[in-house]
Amino acid sequence: MTRRIAWIRHSFHFIPTHIVAFVAPAAHKRSANQAGSLANKAFLMSSMPFSKYPRDLAGYGRNPPDPRWPGKARVAVQFVVNFEEGAENSILHGDAASEAFLTEVLGTRPWPGQRHMNVESMFEYGSRAGFWRLWRIFTARKIAATVFGVANALARNPQIVAAMREAAWDIACHGLKWIDYKDFSRADEGAHMREAIRIHTEATGERPLGWYTGRTSEHTLKLVLEDGGFLYSSDSYADDLPFWVRGPKGPHLIIPYSLDANDMRFINAQGFPDGDSFFGYLRDTFDCLYEEGATAPKMMSVGLHCRLAGRPGRAAALARFMDHIAKFDRVWTPTRLEIARHWHREHLSLAAGAPEIA
């Protein structure tokens, strides 16, 4: 049989029709019709008036604002310590299966209806040992971190919350549970957010002023805006500077986060194989931003997890990076709450032209 290769345009991808043709002629015909229908749908979506496109692809553009960081800093380096241990997926927490995300068990999958004892012990390492190693590294250098703290994890470990408060760390809310919210209804996600705020307030003694879900839904930002009680949220990776959006209760500040300068890449296939690679990436990121900061200061986010960066070989690389940036003048190491208060004070006027989130 002579194989004739044709191509079907399917939502901006091209699919060889012979992949379908060798199954059955009827299946080929159905698949071609379906592909055509999807292509028409994609065309209609692409025909949306550009003025009504809901994403902001321009941002600050060619001339970003001068952030006017304190001390005329050329870069603001902001460290986040994620505290999730005790709030991960587990049948102990009423979840359907064990945790499988951001663990050191190679190829791990959720175990429906079962506990995964190895995974649980890795999370326990984060709260039993990893947190304290990171806490000592930060406090020895007098650098305050922002915590993305999952409410249930904070409630289960008052000793750690006390240490965070002792070090004057900004404790932002990282949701009620460390789970994926992509399939939640707006009502259910909103109920989780309200309960997270309540538990966080009880655990820390203060209402959270920052929010980060992580694994969001399309409703997440709208729910944050509807709440109206946050000085900032961080479910965005869209810029090197904070930026405003507008919601039903007025302007809201987004302080972008980072998944590249982040220890989660230690356990990704394309990630850091060792501490030297982690240090090298952080150093290069800082050096680039510091050089740019001579004319256009920016911010740098560093994401850490107690069970990941809290391991000795990785913690040593983090300490080396902190010591590297300490050699430079005009470097600010604030919490996210400090950045938010600075931006509210210095750049509220930028909110006038911010996009509205409907």
Secondary structure, 3 states (H helix, E strand, C coil): CCCCCCEEEECCEEEECHHHHCCCHHHHHHHHHHHHHHHHHHHHHHCCCHHHCCCCCCCCCCCCCCCCCHHHCCEEEEEEEEECCCCECCHHHCCCECCCCCCCCCCCCCCECCCCHHHHHHHHHHHHHHHHHHHHHHHHCCCCCEEEECHHHHHCCHHHHHHHHHCCCEEEECCCCECCCCCCCHHHHHHHHHHHHHHHHHHHCCCCCEECCCCCCCCHHHHHHHHCCCCEECCCCCCCCCEEEEECCEEEEECCCCCCCEHHHHHCCCCCCCHHHHHHHHHHHHHHHHHHCCCCCEEEEEEEECCCCCCHHHHHHHHHHHHHHCCCCCEECCCHHHHHHHHHHHCHHHHHHCCECC
